[in-house]
Amino acid sequence: MIINLNGKLVPQELAVVSVFDHGLLYGDGVFEGIRFYGNNIFKLEEHIARLYDSAKAIMLNITISMEKMIEETVKTVKANGIADGYIRLVVTRGVGDLGLDPKKCKESFYFVIAGKITLYPEDNYINGLSITTVAVRRSVAEALDPKIKSLNYLNNIMAKIEATNHGSAEAIMINQQGYVAEATGDNIFIIKKGILITPDLSAGVLAGITRDTVMALAKEAGISVEEKIMTRYDLYTADECFLTGTAAEVIPVVKIDARTIGSGKPGAITKKLQDLFHGVTKTIGVKVK
Ligand code: PXG
């Protein structure tokens, strides 16, 4: 595998970072996960825009322009010669000393990996996931805004551990007020009486690019879409449920906290949105030529 290390293409064995990098020492950095389908990097510009917004929010200066970052990403995919896969783009505060002062980091540092990702087994896409709400709360915006896609994923990892300890594949995180937020790396949607509903961003969730795509596709297909504050009751009494994310794509949920959702099989609207989503993955984005 060829890795882009701060603008240089190097073999995987040589792609190493300093132990003094603050991304590693403090989780001080931001990242994006991006998919490419048939040589089309899906919504690359939107991912890059979110990356720069995350960086701005934590006062991290990315050394290259957004246009150059798009070029570097395309270059990395091309160098690996794969048509379908997954990109991990990471920007760290860079090398500093053993103190958390970010001013000690002279320059931020980035790397791009273009490889493969499989989050859930194929069977889950056909028969649905069983998920659980967990005690670990989504971090509050006043502490670390969930809109920032930072390298601090411990909150989500703790939630994932809790879910897997209970034999569930994925966790649903609740916010400080007790409302539904999101999964550990995915947004959540339900369908109730034909309406597609997802937690409002004010519940403290990442503005997912797959979330946006699915909402737009639903509207185009004539399905009403609502972003609102949701409780666990809304989840338990939903007709259908699914998660969305770059890695997970659109994945049906059939059980939440041991309650069967709808018929216990992935619903018709979920399947339709899965199909519509796959239909646009090769068209919206930046082509690798
Ligand atoms: N919420 C959180 C907390 C996320 O981390 C999403 C929602 C979905 O956003 P997008 O823009 O991808 O639709 C994410 C994204 C992984 C992985 O390795 C996780 C994400 C993306 C790519 C890979 O599990 N999370």
Residues whose N, C-alpha, C, O or C-beta is under 5 A from the ligand:
A	BS01	PXG	G33 E182 A183 T184 G185 D186 N187 L206 A207 G208 I209 T210 R211 T244 G245 T246 A247
